[in-house]
Amino acid sequence: MPSRYTYSRIVTNDVDYYEPLRNKRGVKKIVQQTTPILKQPTAIQRTQMNTTRHIWKYGDRLYKLADKYYGDSRYWWVIAWWNSFPTEASITLGTPLSIPLNLEQALIVLEV
């Protein structure tokens, strides 16, 4: 399955703003991937997706949930994106998460 970076562009970052960082690292340019732009699922797509509900509790981690539901911890970002949370730090205790059960279908909806 594709990762969230599969379709991102590779760019050379040589803008003046990052010159102090490049100097500190001793390089003339930095090659990096652009941030992928993922589509938010529509209300209709959300209702058509088979999901399970998980209440966020102490000790929870997105990568653990991805491993549990998808068998691969690298897909933590699918759960985060589906629930509109950029990181775990944004999720408070007691928050209900909707976890899409079909990873391939979720990736299609997110247009990855």
SVG drawing of the C-alpha trace seen along z (x, -y; Angstrom):
<svg xmlns="http://www.w3.org/2000/svg" viewBox="-24 -35 54 42">
<polyline fill="none" stroke="black" stroke-width="0.4" points="0.0,0.0 1.2,-3.5 2.5,-5.7 1.3,-9.3 4.5,-10.4 4.1,-8.2 2.7,-10.9 4.5,-14.0 6.9,-16.0 10.7,-16.2 11.9,-19.8 15.2,-21.5 15.1,-24.0 17.6,-26.7 15.6,-29.8 17.4,-32.5 15.2,-32.0 16.8,-28.7 20.4,-29.8 21.3,-29.8 20.1,-26.2 22.0,-25.2 25.1,-26.9 24.8,-25.1 24.5,-21.8 27.3,-22.6 25.2,-22.1 24.3,-24.4 20.8,-22.9 18.3,-20.7 16.3,-18.1 12.9,-17.4 9.5,-16.1 6.6,-18.5 3.8,-18.1 1.1,-15.9 -2.4,-17.5 -5.0,-15.0 -8.7,-15.5 -11.1,-15.4 -13.8,-12.8 -17.3,-14.2 -20.2,-13.5 -21.6,-11.0 -18.2,-9.2 -18.0,-9.0 -21.4,-7.4 -20.6,-4.9 -17.4,-3.8 -17.5,-0.9 -15.9,-2.2 -15.4,-1.4 -15.5,-3.8 -12.6,-4.1 -12.6,-6.4 -9.1,-7.9 -7.7,-6.9 -4.5,-7.3 -1.7,-5.4 -3.3,-5.4 -1.1,-6.0 -2.2,-6.3 0.5,-3.9 -0.8,-1.3 -4.3,-1.7 -3.1,-1.4 -1.2,1.7 -4.3,3.2 -6.7,2.4 -4.5,2.4 -1.6,4.7 0.8,1.9 1.7,-1.0 2.8,-3.2 -0.8,-4.0 -1.4,-6.0 -1.8,-9.0 -5.0,-7.6 -6.7,-7.5 -5.4,-11.0 -6.5,-12.5 -9.9,-10.7 -10.6,-12.3 -9.0,-15.7 -6.3,-15.6 -2.8,-16.6 -1.0,-14.9 -1.7,-12.8 -1.1,-15.9 -4.3,-17.3 -6.4,-14.5 -7.8,-14.8 -8.8,-12.0 -12.3,-10.8 -12.4,-12.0 -14.2,-9.5 -12.3,-8.5 -13.8,-6.9 -11.5,-4.3 -12.1,-3.2 -11.9,0.6 -11.1,1.0 -7.7,-0.7 -7.6,-0.4 -11.1,-2.0 -10.0,-4.8 -6.9,-5.5 -9.1,-5.8 -11.4,-8.3 -8.4,-10.3 -7.1,-10.2 -3.7,-8.8"/>
</svg>
